[in-house]
Amino acid sequence: MGEDKYKVKVSSKGQIVIPSEIRDRYGFAKGTELIVKPLDENRILLEKVPRLSELFGFLGEAKVSKALLEAREREACAENERREELSK
């Protein structure tokens, strides 16, 4: 990894092609969203935008899902009670 370098050109539309070896290595499939972060005048950093499930992964997938579902259930019950009260 470390010293691999690839020469690419910027197209007239401002696009570059990420070499297939790099796309394969890092899982950049069609439609993958990337963050472009300027580091200095000569360098940029590309980061894959994390999926929502990856953001919550550090909390424990099952616990987060269960907690979110329970909170949503409580909200739905409270909303139904409020609607019943208003309809009286």
Jmol script that loads the backbone (N, CA, C; Angstrom):
load data "model"
ATOM      1  N   MET A   1       0.826  -1.186   0.000  1.00  0.00           N
ATOM      2  CA  MET A   1       0.000   0.000   0.000  1.00  0.00           C
ATOM      3  C   MET A   1       0.874   1.256   0.000  1.00  0.00           C
ATOM      4  N   GLY A   2       1.339   1.740   1.035  1.00  0.00           N
ATOM      5  CA  GLY A   2       2.011   2.993   1.326  1.00  0.00           C
ATOM      6  C   GLY A   2       2.599   3.772   0.168  1.00  0.00           C
ATOM      7  N   GLU A   3       3.450   3.184  -0.672  1.00  0.00           N
ATOM      8  CA  GLU A   3       4.155   3.922  -1.707  1.00  0.00           C
ATOM      9  C   GLU A   3       3.521   3.804  -3.087  1.00  0.00           C
ATOM     10  N   ASP A   4       2.370   3.161  -3.232  1.00  0.00           N
ATOM     11  CA  ASP A   4       1.715   3.057  -4.533  1.00  0.00           C
ATOM     12  C   ASP A   4       1.322   4.445  -5.010  1.00  0.00           C
ATOM     13  N   LYS A   5       1.625   4.746  -6.270  1.00  0.00           N
ATOM     14  CA  LYS A   5       1.229   6.026  -6.857  1.00  0.00           C
ATOM     15  C   LYS A   5       0.662   5.769  -8.233  1.00  0.00           C
ATOM     16  N   TYR A   6      -0.363   6.524  -8.607  1.00  0.00           N
ATOM     17  CA  TYR A   6      -1.014   6.391  -9.900  1.00  0.00           C
ATOM     18  C   TYR A   6      -1.167   7.778 -10.492  1.00  0.00           C
ATOM     19  N   LYS A   7      -0.885   7.899 -11.768  1.00  0.00           N
ATOM     20  CA  LYS A   7      -1.034   9.177 -12.458  1.00  0.00           C
ATOM     21  C   LYS A   7      -2.395   9.189 -13.151  1.00  0.00           C
ATOM     22  N   VAL A   8      -3.191  10.195 -12.876  1.00  0.00           N
ATOM     23  CA  VAL A   8      -4.500  10.350 -13.502  1.00  0.00           C
ATOM     24  C   VAL A   8      -4.614  11.780 -14.022  1.00  0.00           C
ATOM     25  N   LYS A   9      -5.542  12.017 -14.932  1.00  0.00           N
ATOM     26  CA  LYS A   9      -5.767  13.353 -15.489  1.00  0.00           C
ATOM     27  C   LYS A   9      -7.149  13.839 -15.099  1.00  0.00           C
ATOM     28  N   VAL A  10      -7.264  15.126 -14.941  1.00  0.00           N
ATOM     29  CA  VAL A  10      -8.550  15.752 -14.681  1.00  0.00           C
ATOM     30  C   VAL A  10      -9.189  16.033 -16.036  1.00  0.00           C
ATOM     31  N   SER A  11     -10.433  15.584 -16.221  1.00  0.00           N
ATOM     32  CA  SER A  11     -11.134  15.783 -17.491  1.00  0.00           C
ATOM     33  C   SER A  11     -11.620  17.219 -17.613  1.00  0.00           C
ATOM     34  N   SER A  12     -12.150  17.545 -18.780  1.00  0.00           N
ATOM     35  CA  SER A  12     -12.693  18.889 -19.007  1.00  0.00           C
ATOM     36  C   SER A  12     -13.874  19.184 -18.085  1.00  0.00           C
ATOM     37  N   LYS A  13     -14.507  18.123 -17.564  1.00  0.00           N
ATOM     38  CA  LYS A  13     -15.618  18.281 -16.625  1.00  0.00           C
ATOM     39  C   LYS A  13     -15.159  18.265 -15.173  1.00  0.00           C
ATOM     40  N   GLY A  14     -13.840  18.219 -14.950  1.00  0.00           N
ATOM     41  CA  GLY A  14     -13.313  18.215 -13.588  1.00  0.00           C
ATOM     42  C   GLY A  14     -13.328  16.846 -12.937  1.00  0.00           C
ATOM     43  N   GLN A  15     -13.467  15.795 -13.728  1.00  0.00           N
ATOM     44  CA  GLN A  15     -13.542  14.436 -13.196  1.00  0.00           C
ATOM     45  C   GLN A  15     -12.190  13.739 -13.296  1.00  0.00           C
ATOM     46  N   ILE A  16     -11.959  12.804 -12.388  1.00  0.00           N
ATOM     47  CA  ILE A  16     -10.797  11.927 -12.477  1.00  0.00           C
ATOM     48  C   ILE A  16     -11.302  10.492 -12.410  1.00  0.00           C
ATOM     49  N   VAL A  17     -10.527   9.576 -12.945  1.00  0.00           N
ATOM     50  CA  VAL A  17     -10.853   8.162 -12.859  1.00  0.00           C
ATOM     51  C   VAL A  17      -9.950   7.555 -11.792  1.00  0.00           C
ATOM     52  N   ILE A  18     -10.566   6.959 -10.796  1.00  0.00           N
ATOM     53  CA  ILE A  18      -9.798   6.262  -9.758  1.00  0.00           C
ATOM     54  C   ILE A  18      -9.432   4.898 -10.334  1.00  0.00           C
ATOM     55  N   PRO A  19      -8.141   4.567 -10.379  1.00  0.00           N
ATOM     56  CA  PRO A  19      -7.731   3.288 -10.967  1.00  0.00           C
ATOM     57  C   PRO A  19      -8.463   2.105 -10.332  1.00  0.00           C
ATOM     58  N   SER A  20      -8.761   1.091 -11.161  1.00  0.00           N
ATOM     59  CA  SER A  20      -9.551  -0.055 -10.696  1.00  0.00           C
ATOM     60  C   SER A  20      -8.901  -0.757  -9.508  1.00  0.00           C
ATOM     61  N   GLU A  21      -7.571  -0.824  -9.480  1.00  0.00           N
ATOM     62  CA  GLU A  21      -6.896  -1.466  -8.343  1.00  0.00           C
ATOM     63  C   GLU A  21      -7.241  -0.763  -7.026  1.00  0.00           C
ATOM     64  N   ILE A  22      -7.287   0.554  -7.061  1.00  0.00           N
ATOM     65  CA  ILE A  22      -7.634   1.337  -5.867  1.00  0.00           C
ATOM     66  C   ILE A  22      -9.117   1.161  -5.537  1.00  0.00           C
ATOM     67  N   ARG A  23      -9.985   1.231  -6.562  1.00  0.00           N
ATOM     68  CA  ARG A  23     -11.429   1.043  -6.328  1.00  0.00           C
ATOM     69  C   ARG A  23     -11.699  -0.316  -5.701  1.00  0.00           C
ATOM     70  N   ASP A  24     -11.048  -1.345  -6.225  1.00  0.00           N
ATOM     71  CA  ASP A  24     -11.240  -2.699  -5.691  1.00  0.00           C
ATOM     72  C   ASP A  24     -10.719  -2.817  -4.267  1.00  0.00           C
ATOM     73  N   ARG A  25      -9.545  -2.273  -4.036  1.00  0.00           N
ATOM     74  CA  ARG A  25      -8.916  -2.382  -2.711  1.00  0.00           C
ATOM     75  C   ARG A  25      -9.761  -1.729  -1.623  1.00  0.00           C
ATOM     76  N   TYR A  26     -10.363  -0.588  -1.951  1.00  0.00           N
ATOM     77  CA  TYR A  26     -11.101   0.174  -0.938  1.00  0.00           C
ATOM     78  C   TYR A  26     -12.617   0.054  -1.065  1.00  0.00           C
ATOM     79  N   GLY A  27     -13.085  -0.764  -1.992  1.00  0.00           N
ATOM     80  CA  GLY A  27     -14.521  -0.988  -2.109  1.00  0.00           C
ATOM     81  C   GLY A  27     -15.290   0.191  -2.669  1.00  0.00           C
ATOM     82  N   PHE A  28     -14.673   0.955  -3.578  1.00  0.00           N
ATOM     83  CA  PHE A  28     -15.356   2.076  -4.213  1.00  0.00           C
ATOM     84  C   PHE A  28     -16.125   1.553  -5.421  1.00  0.00           C
ATOM     85  N   ALA A  29     -17.360   1.107  -5.208  1.00  0.00           N
ATOM     86  CA  ALA A  29     -18.206   0.614  -6.290  1.00  0.00           C
ATOM     87  C   ALA A  29     -18.952   1.789  -6.923  1.00  0.00           C
ATOM     88  N   LYS A  30     -19.621   1.533  -8.024  1.00  0.00           N
ATOM     89  CA  LYS A  30     -20.419   2.567  -8.677  1.00  0.00           C
ATOM     90  C   LYS A  30     -21.414   3.144  -7.669  1.00  0.00           C
ATOM     91  N   GLY A  31     -21.460   4.463  -7.588  1.00  0.00           N
ATOM     92  CA  GLY A  31     -22.386   5.124  -6.676  1.00  0.00           C
ATOM     93  C   GLY A  31     -21.831   5.387  -5.287  1.00  0.00           C
ATOM     94  N   THR A  32     -20.621   4.889  -4.992  1.00  0.00           N
ATOM     95  CA  THR A  32     -20.014   5.145  -3.684  1.00  0.00           C
ATOM     96  C   THR A  32     -19.804   6.642  -3.522  1.00  0.00           C
ATOM     97  N   GLU A  33     -20.222   7.188  -2.402  1.00  0.00           N
ATOM     98  CA  GLU A  33     -20.026   8.608  -2.136  1.00  0.00           C
ATOM     99  C   GLU A  33     -18.713   8.798  -1.397  1.00  0.00           C
ATOM    100  N   LEU A  34     -17.960   9.813  -1.829  1.00  0.00           N
ATOM    101  CA  LEU A  34     -16.668  10.105  -1.220  1.00  0.00           C
ATOM    102  C   LEU A  34     -16.647  11.537  -0.731  1.00  0.00           C
ATOM    103  N   ILE A  35     -15.900  11.764   0.325  1.00  0.00           N
ATOM    104  CA  ILE A  35     -15.641  13.109   0.829  1.00  0.00           C
ATOM    105  C   ILE A  35     -14.269  13.507   0.297  1.00  0.00           C
ATOM    106  N   VAL A  36     -14.163  14.697  -0.298  1.00  0.00           N
ATOM    107  CA  VAL A  36     -12.891  15.219  -0.788  1.00  0.00           C
ATOM    108  C   VAL A  36     -12.439  16.285   0.193  1.00  0.00           C
ATOM    109  N   LYS A  37     -11.296  16.062   0.807  1.00  0.00           N
ATOM    110  CA  LYS A  37     -10.800  16.988   1.834  1.00  0.00           C
ATOM    111  C   LYS A  37      -9.424  17.527   1.419  1.00  0.00           C
ATOM    112  N   PRO A  38      -9.316  18.823   1.148  1.00  0.00           N
ATOM    113  CA  PRO A  38      -8.016  19.396   0.818  1.00  0.00           C
ATOM    114  C   PRO A  38      -7.090  19.343   2.045  1.00  0.00           C
ATOM    115  N   LEU A  39      -5.873  18.860   1.843  1.00  0.00           N
ATOM    116  CA  LEU A  39      -4.899  18.803   2.933  1.00  0.00           C
ATOM    117  C   LEU A  39      -3.935  19.978   2.862  1.00  0.00           C
ATOM    118  N   ASP A  40      -3.494  20.311   1.657  1.00  0.00           N
ATOM    119  CA  ASP A  40      -2.647  21.482   1.413  1.00  0.00           C
ATOM    120  C   ASP A  40      -2.752  21.807  -0.069  1.00  0.00           C
ATOM    121  N   GLU A  41      -1.849  22.629  -0.589  1.00  0.00           N
ATOM    122  CA  GLU A  41      -1.954  23.055  -1.992  1.00  0.00           C
ATOM    123  C   GLU A  41      -1.749  21.924  -2.987  1.00  0.00           C
ATOM    124  N   ASN A  42      -1.127  20.827  -2.579  1.00  0.00           N
ATOM    125  CA  ASN A  42      -0.804  19.746  -3.501  1.00  0.00           C
ATOM    126  C   ASN A  42      -1.452  18.414  -3.177  1.00  0.00           C
ATOM    127  N   ARG A  43      -2.188  18.334  -2.093  1.00  0.00           N
ATOM    128  CA  ARG A  43      -2.719  17.035  -1.680  1.00  0.00           C
ATOM    129  C   ARG A  43      -4.183  17.141  -1.285  1.00  0.00           C
ATOM    130  N   ILE A  44      -4.931  16.085  -1.641  1.00  0.00           N
ATOM    131  CA  ILE A  44      -6.315  15.949  -1.187  1.00  0.00           C
ATOM    132  C   ILE A  44      -6.477  14.555  -0.592  1.00  0.00           C
ATOM    133  N   LEU A  45      -7.466  14.408   0.247  1.00  0.00           N
ATOM    134  CA  LEU A  45      -7.767  13.128   0.873  1.00  0.00           C
ATOM    135  C   LEU A  45      -9.164  12.714   0.430  1.00  0.00           C
ATOM    136  N   LEU A  46      -9.311  11.450   0.024  1.00  0.00           N
ATOM    137  CA  LEU A  46     -10.621  10.902  -0.308  1.00  0.00           C
ATOM    138  C   LEU A  46     -11.044   9.974   0.814  1.00  0.00           C
ATOM    139  N   GLU A  47     -12.232  10.169   1.338  1.00  0.00           N
ATOM    140  CA  GLU A  47     -12.775   9.300   2.383  1.00  0.00           C
ATOM    141  C   GLU A  47     -14.136   8.807   1.942  1.00  0.00           C
ATOM    142  N   LYS A  48     -14.404   7.533   2.180  1.00  0.00           N
ATOM    143  CA  LYS A  48     -15.718   6.981   1.864  1.00  0.00           C
ATOM    144  C   LYS A  48     -16.715   7.523   2.886  1.00  0.00           C
ATOM    145  N   VAL A  49     -17.859   7.992   2.406  1.00  0.00           N
ATOM    146  CA  VAL A  49     -18.920   8.460   3.297  1.00  0.00           C
ATOM    147  C   VAL A  49     -19.469   7.232   4.018  1.00  0.00           C
ATOM    148  N   PRO A  50     -19.437   7.229   5.353  1.00  0.00           N
ATOM    149  CA  PRO A  50     -19.916   6.046   6.076  1.00  0.00           C
ATOM    150  C   PRO A  50     -21.423   5.887   5.950  1.00  0.00           C
ATOM    151  N   ARG A  51     -21.860   4.631   5.867  1.00  0.00           N
ATOM    152  CA  ARG A  51     -23.295   4.347   5.860  1.00  0.00           C
ATOM    153  C   ARG A  51     -23.832   4.587   7.267  1.00  0.00           C
ATOM    154  N   LEU A  52     -25.112   4.854   7.366  1.00  0.00           N
ATOM    155  CA  LEU A  52     -25.733   5.128   8.657  1.00  0.00           C
ATOM    156  C   LEU A  52     -25.517   3.974   9.620  1.00  0.00           C
ATOM    157  N   SER A  53     -25.601   2.743   9.125  1.00  0.00           N
ATOM    158  CA  SER A  53     -25.407   1.582   9.996  1.00  0.00           C
ATOM    159  C   SER A  53     -23.993   1.541  10.557  1.00  0.00           C
ATOM    160  N   GLU A  54     -23.006   2.046   9.796  1.00  0.00           N
ATOM    161  CA  GLU A  54     -21.636   2.084  10.292  1.00  0.00           C
ATOM    162  C   GLU A  54     -21.481   3.126  11.389  1.00  0.00           C
ATOM    163  N   LEU A  55     -22.225   4.238  11.274  1.00  0.00           N
ATOM    164  CA  LEU A  55     -22.139   5.279  12.291  1.00  0.00           C
ATOM    165  C   LEU A  55     -22.652   4.789  13.640  1.00  0.00           C
ATOM    166  N   PHE A  56     -23.688   3.954  13.628  1.00  0.00           N
ATOM    167  CA  PHE A  56     -24.251   3.452  14.869  1.00  0.00           C
ATOM    168  C   PHE A  56     -23.585   2.160  15.328  1.00  0.00           C
ATOM    169  N   GLY A  57     -22.759   1.574  14.493  1.00  0.00           N
ATOM    170  CA  GLY A  57     -22.146   0.292  14.802  1.00  0.00           C
ATOM    171  C   GLY A  57     -21.364   0.263  16.095  1.00  0.00           C
ATOM    172  N   PHE A  58     -20.717   1.373  16.434  1.00  0.00           N
ATOM    173  CA  PHE A  58     -19.905   1.377  17.648  1.00  0.00           C
ATOM    174  C   PHE A  58     -20.758   1.301  18.914  1.00  0.00           C
ATOM    175  N   LEU A  59     -22.048   1.540  18.805  1.00  0.00           N
ATOM    176  CA  LEU A  59     -22.930   1.459  19.959  1.00  0.00           C
ATOM    177  C   LEU A  59     -23.472   0.048  20.182  1.00  0.00           C
ATOM    178  N   GLY A  60     -23.254  -0.814  19.238  1.00  0.00           N
ATOM    179  CA  GLY A  60     -23.800  -2.167  19.330  1.00  0.00           C
ATOM    180  C   GLY A  60     -25.076  -2.236  18.530  1.00  0.00           C
ATOM    181  N   GLU A  61     -25.042  -2.927  17.437  1.00  0.00           N
ATOM    182  CA  GLU A  61     -26.141  -2.923  16.472  1.00  0.00           C
ATOM    183  C   GLU A  61     -27.473  -3.327  17.079  1.00  0.00           C
ATOM    184  N   ALA A  62     -27.515  -4.432  17.810  1.00  0.00           N
ATOM    185  CA  ALA A  62     -28.782  -4.926  18.353  1.00  0.00           C
ATOM    186  C   ALA A  62     -29.365  -3.964  19.384  1.00  0.00           C
ATOM    187  N   LYS A  63     -28.520  -3.430  20.239  1.00  0.00           N
ATOM    188  CA  LYS A  63     -29.003  -2.513  21.279  1.00  0.00           C
ATOM    189  C   LYS A  63     -29.566  -1.244  20.668  1.00  0.00           C
ATOM    190  N   VAL A  64     -28.885  -0.697  19.684  1.00  0.00           N
ATOM    191  CA  VAL A  64     -29.358   0.533  19.062  1.00  0.00           C
ATOM    192  C   VAL A  64     -30.680   0.287  18.363  1.00  0.00           C
ATOM    193  N   SER A  65     -30.768  -0.764  17.589  1.00  0.00           N
ATOM    194  CA  SER A  65     -32.002  -1.058  16.872  1.00  0.00           C
ATOM    195  C   SER A  65     -33.162  -1.254  17.843  1.00  0.00           C
ATOM    196  N   LYS A  66     -32.931  -2.016  18.888  1.00  0.00           N
ATOM    197  CA  LYS A  66     -33.987  -2.276  19.868  1.00  0.00           C
ATOM    198  C   LYS A  66     -34.404  -0.983  20.555  1.00  0.00           C
ATOM    199  N   ALA A  67     -33.439  -0.179  20.959  1.00  0.00           N
ATOM    200  CA  ALA A  67     -33.738   1.079  21.643  1.00  0.00           C
ATOM    201  C   ALA A  67     -34.508   2.026  20.728  1.00  0.00           C
ATOM    202  N   LEU A  68     -34.101   2.111  19.474  1.00  0.00           N
ATOM    203  CA  LEU A  68     -34.800   2.988  18.534  1.00  0.00           C
ATOM    204  C   LEU A  68     -36.224   2.507  18.271  1.00  0.00           C
ATOM    205  N   LEU A  69     -36.383   1.202  18.125  1.00  0.00           N
ATOM    206  CA  LEU A  69     -37.725   0.656  17.906  1.00  0.00           C
ATOM    207  C   LEU A  69     -38.630   0.885  19.112  1.00  0.00           C
ATOM    208  N   GLU A  70     -38.094   0.707  20.318  1.00  0.00           N
ATOM    209  CA  GLU A  70     -38.888   0.939  21.528  1.00  0.00           C
ATOM    210  C   GLU A  70     -39.285   2.407  21.642  1.00  0.00           C
ATOM    211  N   ALA A  71     -38.353   3.304  21.338  1.00  0.00           N
ATOM    212  CA  ALA A  71     -38.664   4.736  21.404  1.00  0.00           C
ATOM    213  C   ALA A  71     -39.733   5.092  20.382  1.00  0.00           C
ATOM    214  N   ARG A  72     -39.634   4.537  19.183  1.00  0.00           N
ATOM    215  CA  ARG A  72     -40.633   4.804  18.147  1.00  0.00           C
ATOM    216  C   ARG A  72     -41.999   4.263  18.552  1.00  0.00           C
ATOM    217  N   GLU A  73     -42.019   3.104  19.182  1.00  0.00           N
ATOM    218  CA  GLU A  73     -43.279   2.510  19.647  1.00  0.00           C
ATOM    219  C   GLU A  73     -43.936   3.408  20.706  1.00  0.00           C
ATOM    220  N   ARG A  74     -43.122   3.929  21.623  1.00  0.00           N
ATOM    221  CA  ARG A  74     -43.658   4.840  22.656  1.00  0.00           C
ATOM    222  C   ARG A  74     -44.225   6.104  22.024  1.00  0.00           C
ATOM    223  N   GLU A  75     -43.507   6.638  21.034  1.00  0.00           N
ATOM    224  CA  GLU A  75     -43.983   7.840  20.341  1.00  0.00           C
ATOM    225  C   GLU A  75     -45.309   7.570  19.628  1.00  0.00           C
ATOM    226  N   ALA A  76     -45.407   6.420  18.970  1.00  0.00           N
ATOM    227  CA  ALA A  76     -46.631   6.072  18.252  1.00  0.00           C
ATOM    228  C   ALA A  76     -47.797   5.914  19.217  1.00  0.00           C
ATOM    229  N   CYS A  77     -47.557   5.276  20.356  1.00  0.00           N
ATOM    230  CA  CYS A  77     -48.618   5.108  21.356  1.00  0.00           C
ATOM    231  C   CYS A  77     -49.082   6.455  21.893  1.00  0.00           C
ATOM    232  N   ALA A  78     -48.139   7.335  22.191  1.00  0.00           N
ATOM    233  CA  ALA A  78     -48.479   8.660  22.710  1.00  0.00           C
ATOM    234  C   ALA A  78     -49.275   9.446  21.669  1.00  0.00           C
ATOM    235  N   GLU A  79     -48.895   9.340  20.412  1.00  0.00           N
ATOM    236  CA  GLU A  79     -49.611  10.037  19.342  1.00  0.00           C
ATOM    237  C   GLU A  79     -51.026   9.491  19.198  1.00  0.00           C
ATOM    238  N   ASN A  80     -51.193   8.183  19.270  1.00  0.00           N
ATOM    239  CA  ASN A  80     -52.531   7.583  19.188  1.00  0.00           C
ATOM    240  C   ASN A  80     -53.406   8.026  20.354  1.00  0.00           C
ATOM    241  N   GLU A  81     -52.848   8.071  21.544  1.00  0.00           N
ATOM    242  CA  GLU A  81     -53.606   8.527  22.715  1.00  0.00           C
ATOM    243  C   GLU A  81     -54.023   9.981  22.550  1.00  0.00           C
ATOM    244  N   ARG A  82     -53.139  10.803  22.026  1.00  0.00           N
ATOM    245  CA  ARG A  82     -53.437  12.208  21.827  1.00  0.00           C
ATOM    246  C   ARG A  82     -54.573  12.372  20.813  1.00  0.00           C
ATOM    247  N   ARG A  83     -54.516  11.601  19.726  1.00  0.00           N
ATOM    248  CA  ARG A  83     -55.570  11.660  18.703  1.00  0.00           C
ATOM    249  C   ARG A  83     -56.911  11.209  19.263  1.00  0.00           C
ATOM    250  N   GLU A  84     -56.918  10.141  20.069  1.00  0.00           N
ATOM    251  CA  GLU A  84     -58.155   9.649  20.691  1.00  0.00           C
ATOM    252  C   GLU A  84     -58.732  10.711  21.600  1.00  0.00           C
ATOM    253  N   GLU A  85     -57.880  11.370  22.348  1.00  0.00           N
ATOM    254  CA  GLU A  85     -58.320  12.425  23.282  1.00  0.00           C
ATOM    255  C   GLU A  85     -58.943  13.587  22.513  1.00  0.00           C
ATOM    256  N   LEU A  86     -58.337  13.963  21.394  1.00  0.00           N
ATOM    257  CA  LEU A  86     -58.858  15.068  20.594  1.00  0.00           C
ATOM    258  C   LEU A  86     -60.174  14.731  19.913  1.00  0.00           C
ATOM    259  N   SER A  87     -60.363  13.463  19.588  1.00  0.00           N
ATOM    260  CA  SER A  87     -61.578  13.078  18.868  1.00  0.00           C
ATOM    261  C   SER A  87     -62.790  12.941  19.780  1.00  0.00           C
ATOM    262  N   LYS A  88     -62.619  13.008  21.083  1.00  0.00           N
ATOM    263  CA  LYS A  88     -63.741  12.898  22.026  1.00  0.00           C
ATOM    264  C   LYS A  88     -64.561  14.151  22.086  1.00  0.00           C
TER     265      LYS A  88
END
end "model"
wireframe off; spacefill off
backbone 0.3
color backbone group
